């Protein structure tokens, strides 16, 4: 259902979505009949148990495209000079992708969740584990790429390269601005309408590099052209890996003020680990250092508080949940990493603070077997990726066909960022008397080439088993 469950939740997962729902479980009239405003049949459930897992990934701000382009560039061949059109295309793609992957917000993000709980009456006891990891370029070294293509040498090499479909006669620039052409001309030691700059412009347009995203590439081309052939052995380009994992043991209670209003909360013991590692890409020991990532962490014990409210009216439920209202914080750390050449690099991993997250939800039940729901985060939430915010809007529908098969669909998107649009979800639930099996998935319609395959820029899978009486 796109994750829209704040007002529609009807099982032990209320520990996460809205603990106020526990106040309505098992509530009936004095004659044992269902309450009129019990839209999602919470009154018929006295106790239950469930367990579930989910996992997903996101490619943020074209990370997959840039990473895949860089992987396909033959850097060793390019070190011998620009000798044909393929080399020229590689050079243009190299600088544009290096610039693109280094910008704030370009990263790969993976996460996983597993948990379960037991509910009896208005109380619940459960455990939940959540982990998230992000990889991003931390430092970009364009001075030591081993490219012997500096200054006028580069211009002469480009001039000598035959480019299919290009003609200098009456050439009209397509992507470079006048200032960018002047900047390149100074770096290459030629005039701004020289054939070398015309060819660079032609290749950039051919490779689909947009004018608005080109300035960083021009700056890098200028750096490459003026930096000589610094050795790759001295290159300090590095990838920062950061991760966060937390295990929660939660005690929940819900109290129904009356048949329409309920409040509830969670008191959570939390043990969290903040992970971090820095990989110098061209270091000979990079693979070995990567395998040590799970050994570099700081562990913190703390607690968290969640509070929720749920209101019920004829055919409508409303809810609001505030998670981690006390802002639990987990310590980061500092370390040093020794490289294969004997030098060291400093590693600093920031503290992770879980700021309060407030989400409101509404659910509409036109008939007893159909639910339409919507959730929205009321405030922006920080993520592990500095400068990347999250505020989620979720929409969902569930049809309980013949009370045996639950068919679900939905969509969600991040209202704070524009790199990933709507993500569509679908789920299936099978009710076998008191046991329910659920599976679900989410996928973005947008794709990027990653590891030589076209993959959705976001994907997710989940499964759950529940018992209710």
C-alpha positions in Angstrom: 0.0 0.0 0.0 2.9 2.4 -0.6 3.5 2.3 3.2 0.3 4.3 3.9 -0.6 2.6 7.2 -0.7 5.3 9.9 -4.6 5.3 9.9 -5.1 1.8 8.3 -2.9 -0.5 10.3 -4.6 -3.6 11.6 -1.9 -5.9 13.1 1.2 -5.8 15.3 3.1 -3.6 12.9 1.2 -0.8 14.6 4.3 -0.7 16.8 5.9 1.1 13.9 3.0 2.7 12.1 0.8 3.9 15.0 0.8 2.4 18.5 -2.5 4.2 19.2 -4.2 1.4 17.2 -3.5 -0.9 20.2 -6.2 1.0 22.2 -8.9 -0.3 19.8 -7.8 -4.0 19.6 -10.4 -6.2 21.2 -12.9 -3.4 21.9 -16.5 -4.3 21.4 -19.9 -3.2 22.7 -21.2 -4.5 26.1 -23.1 -7.1 24.1 -20.0 -8.3 22.3 -20.9 -6.7 19.0 -18.6 -4.7 16.7 -18.5 -1.0 17.2 -20.0 1.0 14.4 -16.9 3.1 13.7 -14.5 0.1 13.8 -13.8 0.5 10.1 -10.8 -1.9 9.9 -12.2 -4.6 12.4 -9.7 -4.1 15.2 -12.3 -5.1 17.8 -12.4 -8.7 16.7 -8.6 -9.1 17.4 -7.5 -9.9 20.9 -4.0 -11.1 20.4 -1.5 -11.7 17.6 2.1 -12.3 16.6 3.9 -11.4 13.4 7.4 -11.4 11.8 8.6 -9.7 8.6 11.6 -8.6 6.6 12.2 -6.0 3.9 15.2 -4.8 1.8 15.7 -2.2 -0.8 18.1 0.1 -2.7 18.2 3.6 -4.3 20.5 5.1 -6.8 20.6 8.8 -5.9 21.2 11.7 -8.3 22.3 9.6 -11.3 24.9 7.7 -9.3 24.4 4.5 -11.4 24.8 6.3 -14.7 28.1 8.0 -13.6 29.5 4.8 -12.0 28.7 2.7 -15.0 30.3 5.2 -17.4 33.5 5.4 -15.4 33.7 1.6 -15.2 33.5 1.4 -19.0 36.3 3.9 -19.6 39.7 2.3 -20.4 41.9 4.6 -18.3 45.1 2.8 -19.2 44.5 3.4 -22.9 43.7 7.0 -22.3 47.0 7.5 -20.5 48.8 6.9 -23.8 47.0 9.9 -25.4 44.0 10.8 -27.5 44.5 9.0 -30.8 41.0 8.3 -32.1 37.3 9.2 -31.6 36.8 6.6 -28.9 39.6 8.2 -26.8 38.0 11.6 -27.3 34.6 10.3 -26.2 36.3 8.6 -23.2 38.0 11.9 -22.2 34.7 13.8 -22.4 32.8 11.1 -20.5 35.6 10.9 -17.9 35.5 14.5 -16.9 31.7 14.8 -17.0 31.2 11.6 -15.0 33.9 12.5 -12.4 32.2 15.8 -11.9 28.7 14.3 -11.7 29.5 11.5 -9.3 31.3 13.9 -6.9 28.4 16.3 -6.5 26.6 16.3 -3.2 23.7 13.8 -3.3 25.1 11.4 -5.8 25.3 8.1 -4.0 24.0 4.5 -3.7 21.9 3.7 -0.7 20.9 0.2 0.5 18.8 -0.7 3.6 17.2 -3.7 5.3 14.7 -4.2 8.1 13.7 -7.3 10.1 11.4 -7.6 13.1 8.6 -9.2 14.9 6.2 -8.6 17.8 3.6 -10.1 20.1 0.4 -8.4 20.9 -2.0 -9.2 23.8 -5.0 -6.8 24.3 -3.7 -3.3 24.4 -0.1 -4.2 25.0 2.6 -5.3 22.6 6.2 -6.4 22.9 8.5 -6.5 19.8 11.9 -6.2 18.3 13.0 -4.5 15.2 16.4 -4.2 13.4 17.1 -1.6 10.8 20.3 -1.1 8.8 21.3 1.4 6.1 24.5 1.9 4.1 25.5 4.7 1.7 28.5 4.9 -0.6 29.6 8.2 -2.2 32.7 9.9 -3.6 34.3 11.7 -0.8 37.4 13.3 -2.4 38.1 13.7 -6.2 41.7 13.9 -7.3 42.0 15.2 -10.9 45.7 16.1 -10.6 46.9 12.5 -10.6 45.1 10.6 -13.4 48.2 9.5 -15.3 47.0 11.3 -18.4 49.8 12.8 -20.5 47.4 15.2 -22.2 48.3 18.6 -20.9 48.0 22.0 -22.6 48.7 22.4 -26.3 49.6 18.6 -26.5 46.0 17.8 -25.9 44.7 20.4 -28.4 47.0 19.0 -31.1 45.9 15.4 -30.3 42.2 16.4 -30.6 42.9 18.2 -33.9 44.4 15.1 -35.3 41.4 12.8 -34.4 38.9 12.2 -37.2 35.4 12.5 -35.8 32.5 10.9 -37.7 29.8 13.5 -38.7 31.8 16.5 -37.6 32.7 19.4 -39.8 34.5 22.6 -38.7 33.0 24.6 -41.6 30.4 27.0 -40.2 30.3 24.9 -37.0 27.6 26.2 -34.5 28.4 25.5 -30.8 25.7 23.3 -29.1 26.6 23.1 -25.4 29.6 25.3 -24.5 28.9 28.9 -23.5 31.2 31.7 -24.7 32.7 31.9 -21.2 33.3 28.1 -21.2 34.9 28.2 -24.6 37.2 31.0 -23.4 38.1 29.0 -20.3 39.0 25.9 -22.4 40.9 28.1 -24.9 43.2 29.4 -22.1 43.8 25.9 -20.7 44.6 24.4 -24.1 46.5 27.4 -25.5 44.3 27.9 -28.5 41.6 30.3 -29.7 38.1 29.8 -28.4 36.8 28.8 -31.9 39.6 26.4 -32.5 38.8 23.0 -34.0 39.8 21.2 -30.8 37.1 23.1 -28.8 34.6 22.5 -31.6 35.2 18.8 -31.4 34.9 18.7 -27.6 31.6 20.6 -28.0 30.4 18.2 -30.7 31.3 15.1 -28.6 29.7 16.5 -25.5 26.4 17.1 -27.4 26.6 13.6 -29.0 27.1 12.0 -25.6 24.0 13.8 -24.2 25.8 16.1 -21.8 23.4 19.0 -21.1 24.7 22.6 -21.1 23.3 23.3 -17.6 25.5 20.4 -16.1 28.6 21.3 -18.1 30.5 23.9 -16.0 31.9 21.3 -13.6 33.1 19.3 -16.5 34.8 22.3 -18.1 36.5 23.1 -14.8 37.8 19.5 -14.6 39.0 19.6 -18.2 40.9 22.7 -17.4 42.5 20.9 -14.4 43.4 17.9 -16.5 44.9 20.1 -19.2 47.1 21.9 -16.7 48.1 19.1 -14.3 50.5 17.1 -16.4 50.6 13.4 -16.0 50.5 12.8 -12.2 50.8 9.1 -11.4 47.7 7.1 -10.5 49.8 5.6 -7.6 49.5 9.0 -5.9 45.8 9.5 -6.7 43.8 10.2 -3.6 40.3 9.8 -5.0 38.3 8.1 -2.3 34.9 6.7 -1.6 33.3 7.1 1.7 31.2 4.3 3.1 28.9 5.1 6.0 26.3 2.9 7.6 24.0 2.8 10.5 22.3 -0.1 12.2 20.0 -0.1 15.2 18.2 -2.8 17.1 15.1 -1.9 19.1 13.2 -3.7 21.8 9.9 -1.9 22.2 7.1 -2.0 24.8 3.9 -0.6 23.4 0.5 0.4 25.0 -2.6 1.9 23.5 -5.5 3.5 25.5 -8.9 4.1 23.9 -10.4 7.3 25.4 -13.7 6.3 23.9 -14.9 4.4 20.8 -13.6 7.2 18.5 -10.3 8.3 20.0 -7.2 6.4 21.1 -3.6 7.3 22.1 -0.6 5.1 22.3 3.1 5.0 22.6 6.3 3.0 22.4 9.2 3.0 24.9 12.2 1.6 23.0 15.6 0.4 24.2 18.0 1.0 21.3 21.4 -0.3 20.5 22.9 1.3 17.5 26.2 1.1 15.5 27.6 3.8 13.4 29.9 2.3 10.6 32.4 4.1 8.4 35.2 3.4 6.0 37.2 5.3 3.4 38.4 3.5 0.3 41.2 5.1 -1.8 40.1 3.9 -5.2 43.5 3.4 -6.8 45.2 2.0 -3.8 46.5 -1.6 -4.2 45.0 -2.6 -0.9 41.5 -1.1 -1.6 39.8 -4.5 -1.8 41.3 -5.6 1.5 40.4 -2.4 3.2 36.8 -2.7 1.9 36.4 -6.1 3.6 37.2 -4.5 6.9 34.3 -2.1 6.8 32.2 -4.2 9.2 35.0 -3.9 11.8 35.0 -0.1 11.9 32.1 1.1 14.1 31.1 2.7 17.3 28.3 1.3 19.4 25.9 3.3 21.6 23.0 2.3 23.9 20.1 4.7 24.3 16.3 4.8 24.3 13.5 6.2 22.1 10.0 7.4 22.6 7.1 7.3 20.0 3.6 8.7 20.5 0.5 8.3 18.3 -3.1 9.3 18.1 -5.9 7.7 16.1 -9.4 9.0 15.5 -12.3 7.0 14.0 -15.5 8.2 12.3 -18.0 6.5 10.1 -16.0 5.1 7.1 -12.9 7.3 8.0 -9.8 6.9 10.2 -7.3 9.6 10.9 -3.9 9.2 12.6 -0.7 10.9 13.5 2.6 9.4 14.8 5.7 11.0 16.2 8.7 8.8 16.2 11.9 9.2 18.2 10.5 12.3 19.9 13.5 12.5 22.2 16.1 12.6 19.3 18.2 9.6 20.3 21.8 10.0 19.2 24.5 7.5 18.3 28.3 8.3 18.5 30.5 8.4 15.5 34.3 7.9 15.6 37.7 8.8 14.1 40.4 6.4 12.8 43.4 6.2 10.5 43.7 3.9 7.5 47.1 2.8 6.3 47.6 2.6 2.5 49.8 0.2 0.5 52.4 3.0 -0.1 52.9 3.4 3.7 51.0 6.7 4.0 47.8 7.1 6.1 44.5 8.8 5.6 42.2 10.1 8.3 38.7 8.8 8.7 36.0 10.8 10.5 32.5 9.4 10.8 29.9 11.8 12.2 27.4 11.1 14.9 24.0 9.9 13.8 21.1 11.7 15.4 17.5 10.5 14.8 15.5 13.6 14.6 11.8 13.4 15.4 9.7 12.2 12.5 6.0 13.2 12.4 3.7 11.5 9.9 -0.1 12.0 9.4 -2.4 9.6 7.8 -6.0 9.2 6.6 -7.9 6.0 5.6 -11.3 5.8 3.9 -13.4 2.6 4.0 -16.3 2.9 1.5 -17.2 -0.8 2.1 -15.8 -3.3 4.7 -13.6 -5.0 2.2 -12.0 -1.9 0.6 -9.5 0.6 2.1 -8.0 3.8 0.5 -5.2 5.4 2.5 -2.7 8.3 2.3 0.2 9.2 4.6 2.5 12.3 4.5 5.5 13.3 6.6 4.8 16.7 8.1 8.5 17.6 8.5 11.6 17.0 6.5 14.0 14.3 7.8 17.7 14.2 7.5 19.4 11.1 5.9 22.8 9.6 6.2 23.7 11.5 3.0 24.6 15.0 4.0 22.3 17.5 2.3 19.8 14.9 1.1 16.4 15.3 2.8 13.4 13.1 2.9 9.7 13.9 3.2 7.5 11.0 2.0 4.1 11.0 0.6 2.4 7.5 0.4 -0.8 6.4 -1.3 -2.4 3.0 -1.1 -5.4 0.8 -1.7 -6.4 -2.6 -0.3 -9.2 -4.9 -1.5 -9.9 -7.9 0.7 -11.4 -10.2 -1.9 -13.7 -12.8 -0.4 -11.8 -12.2 2.9 -9.2 -14.7 1.6 -7.1 -12.7 -0.8 -5.9 -9.2 0.0 -4.9 -7.3 -3.2 -2.8 -4.1 -2.6 -1.3 -1.4 -4.7 0.2 2.0 -4.0 2.8 4.6 -4.7 5.2 6.9 -2.8 7.6 9.6 -3.5 10.1 11.9 -1.8 8.7 15.4 -1.8 12.0 17.0 -0.7 14.1 15.7 -3.6 13.5 15.5 -7.4 16.0 12.8 -8.5 13.6 9.9 -7.9 9.9 10.4 -8.9 7.0 8.1 -8.0 7.8 4.6 -6.9 5.0 2.1 -7.5 4.1 -0.7 -5.1 2.0 -3.9 -5.2 1.3 -6.6 -2.6 -0.6 -9.8 -2.1 -2.0 -11.2 1.2 -3.3 -14.7 1.7 -5.6 -15.2 4.7 -5.6 -18.8 5.9 -8.0 -18.7 8.9 -5.9 -17.0 11.6 -2.6 -17.0 9.6 -1.9 -14.4 7.0 1.0 -14.4 4.5 2.0 -11.1 2.8 4.5 -10.3 0.1 5.1 -6.9 -1.5 7.4 -5.1 -3.8 8.2 -1.6 -5.0 9.8 -0.4 -8.2 10.6 2.8 -9.9 9.7 3.1 -13.6 12.9 5.1 -14.2 16.0 3.1 -15.0 19.7 3.6 -15.1 22.5 1.5 -16.6 24.4 0.0 -13.7 27.0 -2.8 -14.0 26.1 -3.0 -17.7 22.4 -3.7 -16.9 19.4 -1.4 -17.0 18.0 -1.4 -13.5 15.3 0.6 -11.8 16.7 3.5 -9.8 14.8 2.2 -6.7 13.6 -1.2 -5.8 12.3 -3.0 -2.7 10.9 -6.4 -1.5 9.1 -7.3 1.7 7.5 -10.4 3.3 5.5 -10.9 6.5 3.7 -13.7 8.3 1.0 -12.9 10.9 -1.3 -14.8 13.3 -4.4 -13.0 14.7 -7.1 -14.1 17.1 
